[in-house]
Structures are given as structure tokens and as C-alpha cells.
Amino acid sequence: MSARISPRASAFCHAGFRHYWIARFLGCFSAQIMGVSVGWQVYDITRDPFDLGMVGLTLFLPAFLLVLVTGAVADRFNRVLIMTGCIAGEGLCALALLMFTVTGEHSVVPIFCTLALLGTLRAFFGPALQSLMPNLVPAEDLASAIAWGTSSWQIATVFGPVAGGLLYGISPEAAYISSFVLLAVAAALALRVPVQAHVAAERPSLETVVAGFRYIWKEKIVLGAISFDLFAMLLGGASALLPVYARDILTVGPWGLGLLRAAPGIGSILVAALLLRHPVKDHAGVIMFVCVALVGVFIIVFGASTEVWLSVLALGLMGGLDMVSVFVRETLIQLRTPDALRGRVNAVNMVFTGASNELGEFRAGISASAFGAVPAVIIGGAATIGVSALWWHLFPQLRKARSLGDGRRVSSPVDEGVCCPHRGAAKIPA
């Protein structure tokens, strides 16, 4: 590696990672625009928080139902082609949503059908995306790659919702057209990722398909990290109710909804920059538990707030604290998982993450319908604090994790000189 490259940006010395990062960012940016637009459009049509929860459930179910397939596919086939095909498919979904809007569709049924297809594409996209990253950088640059990879999502969550709110304020058509254009560019860039196709050595069988579950169950730190995120965010997630807060509680309109959705990303970006300069070096497990408990505290603050500035501040602090948890968790999972199992392990991880996000949104919508939006959010924040305390006792190995470099380090193809212009000739994907 060139001595001029800062260690904090060392992942960007690899051309494959640069193309990967930009494609990932554009795809995430587009997803945020569509998320704001669909949420506002569905709530405009039905005015029922339950339907906002159904949006999350519709996006989550395909990943749950296909978990035994998506990970095996990511481990057996070219991850670049999977990533590219899924991005292109999401572009077609954006065109479908545009068509429904132009024709003046007043039923949410075709919207939910499109969301089911979108969820299916993301079910295959997630494991391939996550498993691809360690193939693009050597082990010593993986922490940098994870921090920057996570930051791409967080940057998108800052500017994407604001852009989505502004574009939807102009017209829903403008929002969906912009999403399609961004996805088309992302697909073109994804094809330029020069990673060697990975093909699993095992023949497909029930045993190889469930290998990811077996590995997670055996590795208690990985099991604890994945399940901790699942239950903490499943019970505490409140993003599905942001349209309710924007319209009925804070009365700030579509632009305000974009600001509320952007606030966690702003906090995450600031903390990501801090982590790149001062990474977690010790007591990683303890830091993760404390940060998630504080996320629960600020969920409660947001739920009770009727002031825009306090709501935005609480969401920003939630995002920043969650970024620390994400950084610790993802680094532990990637470093402790062999490449041949990454697709299957990441498929399970993506289902758990999806459950904590999309299924969490469904839980929030159901709770809001039953108790009201404010009690639903406050109860969720208290539950997140409770999960932090419970997992502290259930997974002592995770609590006692110190340096993120501890434990088994698995090799990356880049360690043998693949796809790194500074470490010998790059190999072109098959």
C-alpha cells in the first residue's frame, strides 16, 4: 500500500472497493428516496398506521422465507452479478411505483405487490453485498472497509430522506424517476467491481444450506451480536411511525419527514468519522452494550417530545450511538466468519437485521394502532434498555470482548494478491 494513503481511508486504495462503495451508496440513497415516498404515499391513501407497519412486514418476509436460499446463492455464485442484478431489479420496481403514481392508483394493493418484489430482491442483495466486501480488501484493511461501507449507508440516510421529502414535495413522479436513475448508475458501477467469482466447494445439500445456522450457534459471540441487534431494534424501532409524527404530532409536512428520517444518519456519520480517527481498541463488548442501552433512552425522549428540535436531536443521538454498535457488531461477525460461509452467515444476519428493521416497523405499526403512536415508541425504548440488560447476562463472551482484532482472523482473497493494485496483478472475475 502506498505510504501516502491514510490508514483511515486505506480501503479506498483498492479499485474494486471504490466501485463497490459508490454503487452501494447510490443504491442506498435511492432506497431512502423510495422509503420516504412510499411511506408518505401509503399514509396519504389510508391514513392508518397499521399500513405503515405492513410496509415493513412486506419488505421483511421475503428475506425470512428465503434465508436458506439467499445465503447459499451468495456462497456459490458470482456475488458481483447477484449484486448488479438485484440493483437493476430495484430500478424496475421504481418504474412500477412511478407507473402506479402516474395512473392515479388509489389502492395500496399494487404498491404492496411491488414492495414484495423489492423485498425479494433485497433478500438476495444483502448477503451478496455483505459477503463481497471482505473479498475486496486484505484483512488489515477490513476495519476501514467496514467503517466506510457502513458510512455509505449512513450518508445516504442523511441526504436520501431529505432529498426524498423535497422531491416528493415537488411531485411523487420526481421522486420515483430520481430513484430509477440512481439505481441505473449504481448497476453500471457494480459491474466494474473486479472481484473473482467465488464458488463453494460443497455440493448443494440440506447440510450445506443450514451450515450458516450451525456456525452461528457454535460461535457464541456471533450469535450474541446478531441476536442482540434483532431484539433490541425489533422492540425499539420507531421509524415506521415517523410519518405519523411528521403529520399529526410535529406537523412538519413531507420536508420535515425527510429531516426526521435524516437525523439518525447525521449522528451516525459524525460518529463514523470519529471511529475512523479513533477506532474502538478495548472493551468493545461493554461499549456496545452501553451504547444500545442509551439508544433506548433516546427513543423514549423522542417518543415523548412535541418539539421539532428535541425530536431531531434525540434521533441524531440514537443514530450516533447505534453506529458504534453496528461498527463493533459487524467487525466481530466479519472477522470471525470464514469466507466459504460468509454468504450463509450474512443471510442469517440480514434476516435478523431485517427483522429488527422491517419487522420492527410492523411491531410499531401494530402497537400504534392499539395504544397510540407515543405510547408505542416509549414502550419500545424501555424494551430496548431491557434487552441490553438481559443480553449482558446471557452472553458473557460478547460482553467480555475486548479488542476487535481478538479471535479468529479469516483470510481474504485479497491477502493472496487478488484484486489489489498495490499487491500484484489483479484477477478479473469469471
C-alpha positions in Angstrom: 0.0 0.0 0.0 1.2 3.5 -0.8 2.6 5.3 2.2 0.6 8.3 1.2 -2.7 6.5 1.9 -4.1 7.3 5.3 -4.9 4.2 7.4 -8.4 5.7 7.9 -9.0 5.6 4.1 -6.9 2.5 3.3 -9.8 0.6 1.9 -10.0 3.1 -1.0 -6.6 2.1 -2.3 -8.4 -0.9 -3.9 -10.2 -0.1 -7.1 -12.8 -2.8 -6.5 -13.8 -1.4 -3.2 -14.1 2.1 -4.7 -16.6 1.0 -7.3 -18.4 -1.2 -4.7 -18.7 1.8 -2.3 -20.1 4.2 -4.9 -22.6 1.6 -6.2 -23.6 0.8 -2.6 -24.1 4.4 -1.7 -26.2 5.2 -4.8 -28.4 2.1 -4.2 -28.9 3.1 -0.5 -29.6 6.7 -1.5 -32.3 5.6 -3.9 -33.7 3.2 -1.2 -34.1 6.2 1.1 -35.9 8.2 -1.5 -38.3 5.4 -2.2 -38.7 4.7 1.5 -39.9 8.3 2.2 -42.1 8.4 -0.9 -43.8 5.0 -0.3 -44.4 5.7 3.4 -45.9 9.1 2.7 -48.0 7.8 -0.3 -49.4 4.8 1.7 -50.3 7.0 4.7 -51.9 9.6 2.3 -54.1 6.8 0.8 -55.2 5.0 4.0 -54.3 7.3 7.0 -53.8 4.1 9.0 -50.6 3.5 11.0 -51.2 -0.3 10.6 -50.5 0.0 6.9 -47.1 1.7 7.6 -46.3 -1.4 9.7 -47.4 -3.6 6.8 -44.8 -1.8 4.6 -42.1 -3.1 6.9 -43.5 -6.6 7.1 -43.9 -6.8 3.3 -40.2 -5.9 2.8 -39.1 -8.3 5.5 -41.0 -11.5 4.8 -39.1 -12.5 1.6 -35.7 -12.4 3.4 -37.2 -14.5 6.2 -38.8 -17.1 3.8 -35.7 -17.3 1.6 -33.0 -17.3 4.2 -31.9 -20.9 3.4 -31.6 -20.0 -0.3 -30.1 -16.5 -0.4 -27.0 -17.2 1.6 -26.3 -20.4 -0.4 -26.6 -18.5 -3.6 -24.2 -15.8 -2.4 -21.7 -18.5 -1.4 -21.9 -20.4 -4.7 -22.4 -17.8 -7.5 -20.7 -14.6 -8.6 -21.5 -12.1 -5.9 -20.9 -9.2 -8.3 -23.6 -10.4 -10.7 -26.0 -11.0 -7.9 -25.5 -7.5 -6.6 -25.8 -6.0 -10.1 -29.0 -8.0 -11.0 -30.7 -7.0 -7.7 -29.9 -3.3 -8.2 -31.3 -3.5 -11.8 -34.4 -5.2 -10.4 -34.9 -2.5 -7.8 -34.8 0.0 -10.7 -37.7 -1.8 -12.3 -39.6 -1.6 -9.0 -39.1 2.2 -9.0 -40.5 2.3 -12.5 -43.5 0.3 -11.4 -44.2 2.7 -8.5 -43.9 5.6 -10.9 -46.5 3.9 -13.2 -48.9 3.5 -10.3 -48.5 7.1 -9.4 -48.9 8.5 -12.9 -52.1 6.4 -13.5 -53.6 7.8 -10.2 -53.8 4.4 -8.5 -55.8 4.8 -5.2 -55.3 1.3 -3.9 -52.3 0.2 -1.9 -52.5 -3.4 -3.2 -50.3 -2.8 -6.3 -47.9 -0.9 -4.1 -47.6 -3.8 -1.7 -47.1 -6.2 -4.5 -44.2 -4.1 -5.8 -42.8 -3.9 -2.2 -42.9 -7.8 -2.0 -40.8 -8.0 -5.2 -38.5 -5.3 -3.8 -38.1 -7.3 -0.6 -37.3 -10.4 -2.6 -34.5 -8.6 -4.5 -33.1 -7.2 -1.3 -33.1 -10.7 0.3 -30.6 -11.8 -2.4 -28.8 -8.4 -2.5 -27.9 -8.2 1.2 -25.9 -11.4 1.7 -24.1 -10.9 -1.6 -23.3 -7.3 -0.7 -22.0 -8.1 2.8 -20.1 -11.2 1.7 -18.4 -9.3 -1.2 -16.7 -6.6 0.9 -14.1 -8.9 2.6 -13.1 -10.2 -0.9 -12.2 -6.6 -2.0 -9.6 -5.7 0.7 -6.9 -7.6 2.7 -7.6 -8.4 6.4 -5.6 -5.4 7.7 -7.9 -3.0 5.7 -11.2 -4.7 6.6 -12.0 -2.5 9.6 -11.5 0.6 7.4 -13.8 -1.1 4.7 -16.5 -1.9 7.3 -16.4 1.7 8.7 -16.6 3.2 5.2 -19.2 0.6 4.0 -21.4 1.4 6.9 -20.8 5.1 6.4 -22.1 4.8 2.8 -25.5 3.7 4.2 -25.4 6.4 6.9 -24.5 9.2 4.4 -27.4 8.0 2.3 -29.8 8.1 5.3 -28.8 11.7 5.9 -29.3 13.1 2.4 -31.6 10.5 0.9 -34.7 11.2 3.1 -34.2 15.0 2.8 -34.0 14.6 -1.0 -36.9 12.2 -0.9 -39.0 14.7 1.0 -38.1 17.5 -1.3 -38.7 15.5 -4.4 -42.0 14.1 -3.2 -43.0 17.7 -2.3 -42.4 18.6 -5.9 -44.2 15.5 -7.1 -44.2 11.8 -6.4 -43.1 11.3 -10.0 -40.0 13.3 -9.5 -39.0 11.1 -6.5 -39.5 7.8 -8.4 -37.7 9.0 -11.5 -34.8 10.0 -9.4 -34.7 6.6 -7.7 -34.6 4.9 -11.1 -31.8 7.0 -12.5 -29.6 6.5 -9.3 -30.2 2.7 -9.5 -29.3 2.6 -13.2 -25.9 4.3 -12.4 -25.4 2.0 -9.4 -25.9 -1.1 -11.6 -23.4 0.1 -14.1 -20.8 0.7 -11.4 -21.4 -2.6 -9.7 -20.4 -4.4 -12.9 -17.0 -2.8 -12.7 -16.2 -4.4 -9.3 -13.2 -6.6 -10.2 -13.7 -9.5 -7.8 -13.1 -13.1 -8.6 -16.2 -15.2 -8.6 -16.5 -17.4 -5.5 -17.9 -20.9 -5.9 -18.4 -23.0 -2.9 -16.7 -26.3 -2.9 -19.6 -28.2 -1.3 -22.4 -29.7 -3.4 -25.8 -28.2 -2.5 -27.4 -30.2 0.2 -29.5 -29.6 3.3 -26.4 -29.8 5.4 -24.5 -27.1 3.4 -27.6 -24.9 3.3 -28.0 -24.9 7.1 -24.3 -24.6 7.7 -24.7 -20.8 8.4 -27.1 -21.5 11.3 -24.8 -24.2 12.7 -21.8 -21.9 12.6 -23.7 -19.0 14.3 -25.0 -21.3 17.0 -21.5 -22.6 17.7 -19.8 -19.1 17.8 -21.5 -17.5 20.8 -20.0 -14.1 20.2 -21.5 -14.1 16.7 -24.8 -15.5 18.0 -24.9 -12.9 20.7 -24.1 -10.0 18.4 -26.7 -10.9 15.8 -29.5 -11.7 18.2 -28.8 -8.6 20.3 -29.4 -6.4 17.4 -32.5 -8.4 16.5 -34.3 -8.0 19.7 -33.1 -4.5 20.7 -34.2 -2.9 17.4 -37.2 -5.2 16.9 -38.7 -3.9 20.2 -37.4 -0.4 19.9 -37.7 0.5 16.3 -39.9 3.6 15.6 -39.0 4.7 12.0 -42.3 3.4 10.7 -44.2 5.9 12.8 -42.2 8.9 11.6 -44.9 9.8 9.0 -47.4 9.9 12.0 -45.1 12.2 14.0 -44.4 14.4 10.9 -48.1 14.8 10.0 -50.0 14.6 13.3 -47.7 15.3 16.2 -45.0 17.7 15.0 -46.9 18.9 11.9 -43.9 19.5 9.7 -45.0 18.0 6.3 -43.0 15.9 3.8 -39.8 18.0 4.2 -40.0 17.6 7.9 -40.4 13.9 7.5 -37.2 13.8 5.4 -35.5 15.7 8.2 -36.6 13.3 10.9 -35.5 10.3 8.8 -32.2 12.0 8.1 -31.4 12.9 11.7 -30.2 9.3 12.8 -27.9 9.3 9.7 -26.4 12.7 10.7 -25.5 11.3 14.1 -24.1 8.1 12.5 -21.9 10.0 10.1 -20.4 12.1 12.8 -19.7 9.1 15.0 -18.3 7.2 11.9 -15.8 9.9 11.3 -14.8 9.7 15.0 -14.4 5.9 14.7 -12.2 6.3 11.7 -9.9 8.6 13.6 -10.3 6.8 17.0 -11.4 3.2 16.5 -12.6 1.1 19.3 -9.5 -0.5 20.7 -10.6 -2.1 24.0 -13.7 -3.1 25.9 -15.6 -3.4 22.6 -18.4 -5.5 24.1 -19.0 -3.2 27.1 -19.1 -0.2 24.8 -21.6 -1.9 22.5 -24.0 -2.8 25.4 -23.8 0.7 26.9 -24.5 2.4 23.5 -27.5 0.3 22.8 -29.0 1.0 26.2 -28.5 4.7 25.6 -30.3 4.2 22.2 -33.3 3.1 24.2 -33.1 6.2 26.4 -33.2 8.5 23.4 -36.0 6.5 21.8 -38.0 7.4 24.9 -37.0 11.1 24.7 -38.1 11.1 21.0 -41.4 9.4 21.8 -42.3 11.9 24.4 -41.1 15.0 22.5 -43.5 17.5 20.9 -40.7 19.9 19.8 -39.1 19.5 16.4 -35.6 20.5 17.7 -35.7 18.0 20.5 -37.0 15.2 18.3 -34.3 15.8 15.7 -31.6 15.9 18.5 -32.9 12.6 20.1 -32.9 10.9 16.7 -29.4 12.1 15.9 -28.1 10.8 19.2 -29.8 7.5 18.6 -28.1 7.2 15.2 -24.7 8.1 16.6 -24.9 5.5 19.4 -26.3 2.9 17.1 -23.3 3.5 14.7 -20.9 2.4 17.5 -23.0 -0.8 18.0 -23.0 -1.5 14.2 -19.3 -1.0 13.9 -18.5 -3.4 16.7 -21.0 -6.0 15.7 -20.2 -6.1 12.0 -16.4 -6.2 12.6 -16.8 -9.1 15.0 -19.0 -11.0 12.6 -16.8 -10.5 9.5 -13.5 -11.2 11.3 -14.9 -14.4 12.8 -16.6 -15.9 9.8 -14.7 -17.9 7.1 -15.2 -16.8 3.5 -16.8 -20.0 2.4 -19.6 -19.4 5.0 -19.9 -15.7 4.7 -22.9 -15.8 2.3 -24.9 -18.1 4.6 -23.9 -16.4 7.8 -24.7 -12.9 6.3 -28.0 -14.2 5.0 -29.0 -15.1 8.6 -27.5 -11.8 9.8 -29.6 -9.9 7.1 -32.7 -11.7 8.2 -32.1 -10.7 11.8 -31.3 -7.2 10.7 -34.4 -7.1 8.5 -36.4 -8.4 11.4 -35.1 -5.6 13.6 -35.9 -3.0 11.0 -38.8 -4.1 8.8 -40.5 -6.4 11.3 -39.8 -3.8 14.0 -41.7 -1.3 11.8 -44.6 -3.8 11.7 -44.5 -4.1 15.5 -44.5 -0.4 15.8 -47.5 0.0 13.5 -49.5 -2.7 15.4 -48.6 -1.1 18.7 -49.5 2.4 17.5 -52.9 1.1 16.2 -53.5 -0.4 19.7 -52.1 2.1 22.1 -51.3 5.2 20.0 -48.0 6.3 18.5 -46.5 8.0 21.5 -47.0 5.1 24.0 -45.8 2.6 21.3 -42.5 4.5 20.9 -41.9 5.0 24.7 -42.6 1.3 25.4 -40.3 0.3 22.6 -37.5 2.4 24.1 -37.9 0.8 27.5 -37.8 -2.6 25.9 -34.5 -1.8 24.2 -33.0 -1.0 27.6 -34.4 -4.2 29.0 -32.9 -6.3 26.1 -29.5 -4.7 26.8 -29.6 -5.7 30.4 -30.7 -9.3 29.6 -28.1 -9.9 26.9 -25.4 -8.5 29.2 -26.1 -11.6 31.4 -26.9 -14.1 28.6 -23.8 -13.6 26.5 -20.8 -13.0 28.8 -18.4 -13.8 25.9 -19.8 -10.9 24.0 -19.7 -8.6 27.0 -16.0 -9.6 27.6 -14.9 -9.0 24.0 -12.0 -6.6 24.2 -10.1 -5.6 21.0 -11.9 -6.1 17.7 -8.8 -7.9 16.5 -9.3 -10.7 19.1 -10.4 -14.1 18.0 -10.0 -16.0 14.7 -8.9 -13.9 11.7 -10.0 -15.4 8.5 -8.2 -14.9 5.2 -9.5 -12.8 2.4 -8.7 -13.5 -1.3 -7.0 -10.1 -1.4 -4.5 -11.4 1.1 -3.2 -13.7 -1.7 -2.9 -10.8 -4.1 -6.4 -10.8 -5.6 -7.9 -7.5 -6.8 -5.4 -5.2 -5.2 -3.4 -3.0 -7.5 -0.8 -2.4 -4.8 -0.3 -6.1 -4.1 0.4 -7.6 -7.5 -1.7 -8.2 -10.6 -5.5 -8.2 -10.1 -7.5 -11.1 -11.3 -10.6 -10.4 -13.4 -13.9 -12.0 -12.5 -15.0 -15.0 -14.4 
